[in-house]
């Protein structure tokens, strides 16, 4: 066993021994209220009291006990950031988007051991879950592209691929651009992020790239022509098509959200986009 693995196992055993011996105790941990409305309504206050009793710590563990810190996590994500240390007695207001378990942890170097947890329930009883399938989005984007790049366009539209995975929407479009001395194959790849802003969906692109695949002779014999093509393609696809795709994608998602409801949660999962729309806690901003 590697030395680092032995150290981790030793720290786990040390934390467990300190907790079992009553050196570290969770005297109280709660949420008030335990049930909150969705869509950024009233939050809940988490409060805790962690007791420490140095006199109960064995002499061999005194140094380790002094190094113990405490963290508050929501699932596996530290609320105050990675490795944030908490006071032994404290409180924090949180506004969970969905029903969440908050966990108090004792940390010794890289090792964390839970002291206790509390569940905050987001009351979604009046909310409407919405599912937007991948094929619906793909069909709409294909329609937009076929209208934009019709018979009179310099670009011949090829294959369109849309893939929705956890936290990511990936779009890939192939084109053929004809020049008097040869066709240039073009591949546009884009990744989109989904956000919620003012009760509606907002779409931004996190990464957009264009790859040109010209014939070898064009690249060798006519580099000036190729540079002109690259500049034109970049202006047309990145400058014009990119914002149109974002706007259409965003508008399509928002069409699924009833006007009298507020979009509270939006998430990309494999092959679909899941949304949660709820009665608004405040007036919905108008566009």
N, C-alpha and C positions, 0 to 999 in steps of 0.2 A: 504494500500500500504506500502511495506517495506521501511525503511528509506533509504536504498541504491538506490532503484528505484526513490524515491523522489529527491535524490541528483543528479542522472543522468538527470532527467527531468529538474531540475533547471539549471544544467550546459548547457544543450541544449538551454534552453531559454536565458541564459546569452550570449552564443556565437552568437546566432541569433540576439539578441538585439545589441551587439557590431558591428556586420556586418551591420545591417540595419541602425544604427546611423552613419555609416561611420568612426567608430573608427578604424576598420580594413578594408583595401581595397586591392583588387588585381589590381595593376596598370598595370601590363603586365605579360603575361605568354605565351610562344611560343616555337616552336621546329624549328630548322634550321639544315638540311632540314626537311620538313614534310613527305617526301617520301624517303625511304631508300631501298637498295637491301637486299636480304635475305642472309643467310649463313654467318653471321658474317662479312659482308662487311662494308662499311663506316657507322659509327654510326651517331647519331643526337645529337645536343646540346640542352638541355632544359634550358631555362633561365627564370627567374622570378624576379619581383619586387613587394614586399608586402608593402603597406603603413600602417603606424600606426599613429594615431592622438589622443594622450592621452587627449588633452584638450576637446575633444568631448565626452569623457566617463563620464557617470553620476558618482557622488561621490560614490554611493553605489556599483558601479562595478569596481572601481579603482583597488582593490586588485585582483579581478578575471582577469582583463585585464593584469596585470603584470604576471600572471601565464600562459597566452596563449603561446603556441608553435606552430610550423608549421612542416608539414610532406609532403613528396612526395611519392605517392603510384602509383603502376602500377596495376590497378584493385583493388584488396584488399590486395596486398602484398607491404609493405613499401620497397622502393628500397634500402635504406641504413640500413635496418634491423628494427626490431620491435621497435617502439617508437623513431626512430632517429629524432633528432631535426635539422631543417634547418635554415640557416640565412635568414633574410628578403630579401636580395638581393643575388642572386647566380646563378650558372649554373652547369650543370652536363651532361656528355656525357653518352648516353645509347645506347645499341644495342638490340632492341627488336627482338625476334625470329619471332613473328607474329604481325599483326596489333594490336596496343595496345592504350588504353586510359590512359594517365598519369594525376593524380589528385593531386592538391595542397589542403591541408587540414589545417584548424585551429583546434588545439587540446587543450582542457581544461580538465586536469586530464584524465578520461577514455573516454571522449566524443570527437568525431571528426565531424566537419562540413565542407563540401567541399567549397572551394573558387572559384575554376574553374578547367577546364580540357582542355587538348589538345590531339589530336589523331595523332599518328605517323603511317603511312601506310607502311607496308612492301610489296614491289612490287613483288608479286609472279606470275606475268602473264606468265613468262617463266618456271615456276616450274611445277612439275608433282606430284599430290597427289597419294599416294599409300595406299591401304588397304590390310592388311594381316589377313584373317579370322582366328578365333580361331580353327576351325576344321582342317585347313591346318597345323597349327603348331602341333596340337594334333596328326594328322596322321603321321607326320614326326617323332615325338618323339616316338610314338608307334612302328614304323618301326625300329628305332634305338634300342629300348629295346628288341624287338623280335629277332633281329639279335644277340644282345649281350647275351641274356639269352635264348638260344635255348635249344634243347633237352639234350645237354651235360652239361648244367649248373647246379650248385648246387642250384640255385634259380629258383623257378617256378614263372613266371610273372603272376600277377593277374590284377586287374582293374587299368587303368590309367585315371586320371581325370585332365583336364587342364581348368582353369577358369581365364578369363581375365576380370578384373574390372578396374575402374578408377585408374590409377597409379600403378597397381599391376598385376603381372602374377603369379598365384599360380598353382603349380604342385603337384599332389598326386599320389603315386605309391604304390601298395600293392604287396608283395611277400610272398611266402611260402618257408621256408628253412627247408629241411629235415635232421633230425639227427637220429641215430640208435635207440634213445629212445623216439622219438616224433617230430612232426612238430612244427616249430616256425613261427608264423605269424609276418610279418614285414610291417610297414607303413613308407614310406619316404615322408616327406612334405617339399616343397621348395618354396620360394618366390624369384622372380627375378625382378631386376630393369633394366630399359632400358636407356642407355645413348647414346649421339652422341660424337664421338671422331674422329678427322681427316677425316671428311666427311663420316664416316661409323658407323654402329651400334656397340655398345659395351654392352654386357650383363654381369651383376654381380649378384651373389646371396646375398640377404640381410638376409636370414634366412633359414637354412637347419636343419632339425631334423629327427631322426629315433626313432621310437617306436617299441619295441619288445613285442609281446604278446605270451609268451610261455605257454604250459599247466601248470596247477597249480602244478602237481606232479613234473614236471621238475624243477620248481623254488624251491620247498621244499626239494626234495630228491637229486638233482644233481646240486647244485649251482656252483660247479667248472666247470661242462660242460657248464652251461649257461654263465659263464664269458668268456669261450673260444669262444662260439658262438657270444657273443656280440662284442668281439674284432675282430673276423673275419669279421662279418657283417660291422662293422664300417670301417675297412680298405678297404673292397671291394666296398661298396656303397659310402662312403664319399671320400675315397682316389682315387678311379678309376672312378666310374660312375659320380660323381659330376662334375669334369672338362670336361668330355666328353659331358654331357648334356649342359653345358654352351657353349662349342665350337660349338656344332651342332645347338643349338638355335640361336647363334649369326650368324653363317654362313648362316642359312636359311633366316634370316631377310635380310642379305646383298645380297642374291641372287635376291631379289626383287628390289634392287637399281641399275639402269643402271650405267655401268662403267664410262660413261662420265658425270655423274651428281654427285653432292655432297649432301649427306644426311644432311638436315638442321634441321629437327624436327622429333622427334619420341615420340609417346605417346600411352600409353595403355588406351583404353576406353572399355566399356562393350562389350565383345565378339569379339574384334578385336584390331589390332595394326594399328594405322594411322601414316603415314610417309609423309614427304614432301622433294622431291629431286629437286634441282635447279642447274643451271649452276654455276660452281665453281667461286669464286672470286679470287682464287689463285690455283696453281697446287695441285691436289689431291695427298697426300702422298701415296707411293706404299708400299705394305706389305713387 
